[in-house]
Amino acid sequence: MNPTNRFRLVCLGISAAVLGITACDSGGPTIAESLAAKPEEKLDYKPNPKPRPTGLAGPTDAEFKAWDRKDVEGEKHLYKFDKKALPRMIGYWEEIECFREKVKQEGKKAFGVEPGSPQEEEWFQFKQFYVHHVNGWQQRLFAKEPGIQSKSLFIGKFIEAHELVMHGYPKAYNMSDETELEKADIYWAVVENKLVNYARDLGEEWPIRDPADEKAAAKHAEVCVAALTPPDRSGKAKKKKRKR
């Protein structure tokens, strides 16, 4: 054994056997003294904070105006973007309309049905697809329009409507609650009215389809088929483009 290690073991043995002997490595108190020692008394803490400065003059009008300065352009850049992108915005809204129409169509079939019935199972299966698809639609929108939330005032209304078709309407049909369904319809009308007014402020017209217009209805039906069709993730579309 190393002489140094042997010495340390001897010291530890002596210290453990004889409490009165001072520890070998340190010149401090013995173990017995340490155990018998009383805890130190806590000192009374008396805070002595520095007095706060008084008599300081407030900001001058010029300083306050500098701190409170506003963007001269304001929201003009949003108006310019939305005016230019209006056709795309109208297209996105029409797709959200398709989601609303579809959830109302399927939800009506399940309204008030018995738990465990085939109709309830169909409604459940529909929601499995629908909620996933509508959520993916919003993600794809943000991917196609990078930074859209800071560029457009339309997008705020779209998010309200998206939340309504993804959660509000399904909730009303889940509960078979006429009041909740009525609230959802009123909320939808409010959001749509905001879009109409905003487009008017831009000097444009927000289109409202006439239900009696058969050509418009047929065109809208085509849009809805495309909107409700899941995106092709098989890669076949890319292969066809390469062949061309």
BELCOR-V319996 format. One record per residue. N is the residue number from 1. RES is the residue in one small letter. SS is DSSP state (a for helix, b for strand, c for the rest). BURIAL is 1 if it has 9 or more other ideal C-beta (glycine too) atoms within 8 Angstrom, else 0. D_LAST is the distance of its C-alpha to the last C-alpha in Angstrom with 1 decimal. Layout:
n-><N:N>
res-><RES:RES>
ss-><SS:SS>
burial-><BURIAL:BURIAL>
d_last-><D_LAST:D_LAST>
//
This chain:
n-><1:2:3:4:5:6:7:8:9:10:11:12:13:14:15:16:17:18:19:20:21:22:23:24:25:26:27:28:29:30:31:32:33:34:35:36:37:38:39:40:41:42:43:44:45:46:47:48:49:50:51:52:53:54:55:56:57:58:59:60:61:62:63:64:65:66:67:68:69:70:71:72:73:74:75:76:77:78:79:80:81:82:83:84:85:86:87:88:89:90:91:92:93:94:95:96:97:98:99:100:101:102:103:104:105:106:107:108:109:110:111:112:113:114:115:116:117:118:119:120:121:122:123:124:125:126:127:128:129:130:131:132:133:134:135:136:137:138:139:140:141:142:143:144:145:146:147:148:149:150:151:152:153:154:155:156:157:158:159:160:161:162:163:164:165:166:167:168:169:170:171:172:173:174:175:176:177:178:179:180:181:182:183:184:185:186:187:188:189:190:191:192:193:194:195:196:197:198:199:200:201:202:203:204:205:206:207:208:209:210:211:212:213:214:215:216:217:218:219:220:221:222:223:224:225:226:227:228:229:230:231:232:233:234:235:236:237:238:239:240:241:242:243:244>
res-><m:n:p:t:n:r:f:r:l:v:c:l:g:i:s:a:a:v:l:g:i:t:a:c:d:s:g:g:p:t:i:a:e:s:l:a:a:k:p:e:e:k:l:d:y:k:p:n:p:k:p:r:p:t:g:l:a:g:p:t:d:a:e:f:k:a:w:d:r:k:d:v:e:g:e:k:h:l:y:k:f:d:k:k:a:l:p:r:m:i:g:y:w:e:e:i:e:c:f:r:e:k:v:k:q:e:g:k:k:a:f:g:v:e:p:g:s:p:q:e:e:e:w:f:q:f:k:q:f:y:v:h:h:v:n:g:w:q:q:r:l:f:a:k:e:p:g:i:q:s:k:s:l:f:i:g:k:f:i:e:a:h:e:l:v:m:h:g:y:p:k:a:y:n:m:s:d:e:t:e:l:e:k:a:d:i:y:w:a:v:v:e:n:k:l:v:n:y:a:r:d:l:g:e:e:w:p:i:r:d:p:a:d:e:k:a:a:a:k:h:a:e:v:c:v:a:a:l:t:p:p:d:r:s:g:k:a:k:k:k:k:r:k:r>
ss-><c:c:a:a:a:a:a:a:a:a:a:a:a:a:a:a:a:c:c:c:c:c:c:c:c:c:c:c:c:c:a:a:a:a:a:a:c:c:c:c:c:c:c:c:c:c:c:c:c:c:c:c:c:c:c:c:c:c:c:c:a:a:a:a:a:a:a:c:c:c:c:c:c:c:c:a:a:a:a:a:a:a:a:a:c:a:a:a:a:a:a:a:a:a:a:a:a:a:a:a:a:a:a:a:a:a:a:a:a:a:c:c:c:c:c:c:c:a:a:a:a:a:a:a:a:a:a:a:a:a:a:a:a:a:a:a:a:a:a:a:a:a:a:a:c:c:c:a:a:a:a:c:c:a:a:a:a:a:a:a:a:a:a:a:a:a:a:a:a:a:a:a:a:a:a:c:c:a:a:a:a:a:a:a:a:a:a:a:a:a:a:a:a:a:a:a:a:a:a:a:a:c:c:c:c:c:c:c:c:c:c:c:c:a:a:a:a:a:a:a:a:a:a:a:a:a:a:c:c:c:c:c:c:c:c:a:a:a:a:a:a:a:a:c>
burial-><0:0:0:0:0:1:1:1:0:0:1:1:0:1:1:0:0:0:0:0:0:0:1:1:0:0:0:0:0:1:0:0:0:1:0:0:0:0:0:0:0:0:0:0:0:0:0:0:0:0:0:0:0:0:0:0:0:0:0:0:0:0:0:1:0:0:0:0:0:0:0:0:0:0:0:0:0:1:1:0:1:1:1:0:1:1:0:0:1:1:1:1:1:1:1:1:1:1:1:1:1:1:1:1:0:1:1:0:1:1:0:0:1:0:0:0:0:0:1:1:1:1:1:0:0:1:1:0:0:1:1:0:1:1:1:1:1:1:0:1:1:1:0:0:1:0:0:1:0:0:1:1:1:1:1:0:1:1:1:1:1:1:1:1:1:1:0:1:1:1:1:1:1:0:0:0:0:0:0:1:1:0:1:1:0:0:1:1:0:0:1:1:0:1:1:1:0:1:1:1:0:1:0:0:0:1:0:0:0:0:0:0:0:0:0:1:1:0:0:1:0:0:1:1:0:0:1:1:0:0:0:0:0:0:0:0:0:0:0:0:0:0:0:0>
d_last-><84.2:83.6:86.8:84.9:83.3:86.7:88.2:85.7:86.2:90.0:89.6:87.4:89.9:92.9:91.1:90.3:93.8:95.8:94.6:97.1:95.9:93.5:90.0:89.8:86.8:87.4:90.5:89.8:91.6:92.3:90.3:93.4:93.6:89.9:90.2:93.3:92.1:91.6:88.2:88.3:89.2:86.4:87.2:87.2:84.2:85.1:82.2:83.0:80.1:80.1:80.9:78.1:78.2:79.7:80.1:76.7:75.6:72.5:69.5:70.1:68.3:66.3:65.3:64.4:62.2:60.4:59.7:58.7:56.4:53.5:50.1:50.6:47.1:47.4:44.4:43.2:40.0:39.2:39.9:37.7:34.7:35.3:35.7:32.4:30.5:32.3:29.3:27.6:31.0:31.5:28.2:29.3:32.7:31.4:29.7:33.0:34.7:32.5:33.7:37.3:37.0:35.7:38.3:41.0:39.9:40.0:43.0:45.0:44.8:46.3:48.9:52.3:51.3:53.4:52.5:50.9:49.9:46.6:45.8:46.4:44.1:41.3:41.8:41.7:38.5:36.9:38.1:36.6:33.1:33.8:35.5:32.9:30.0:31.9:32.8:29.2:28.3:30.8:29.6:26.0:27.5:29.4:26.3:24.4:27.6:29.3:33.0:32.9:36.4:37.9:36.0:36.5:39.4:37.2:36.1:39.7:39.9:36.6:38.0:41.1:39.3:37.0:40.2:41.6:38.9:38.5:42.2:44.5:43.5:43.0:46.5:48.1:46.8:47.8:51.3:51.4:52.9:53.1:54.4:51.4:49.0:50.9:50.7:46.9:46.6:48.9:47.1:43.8:45.5:46.9:43.5:41.9:44.9:44.4:40.8:42.2:45.0:42.9:40.4:43.5:44.8:41.6:42.3:39.5:39.5:38.2:37.0:38.9:37.6:40.1:40.3:41.3:38.2:36.1:33.0:33.1:33.7:30.8:28.4:30.0:29.6:25.8:26.0:28.1:25.9:23.1:25.8:27.3:24.2:23.9:20.9:18.4:19.5:18.1:14.9:12.8:11.1:10.2:8.9:6.6:5.3:5.4:3.8:0.0>
//
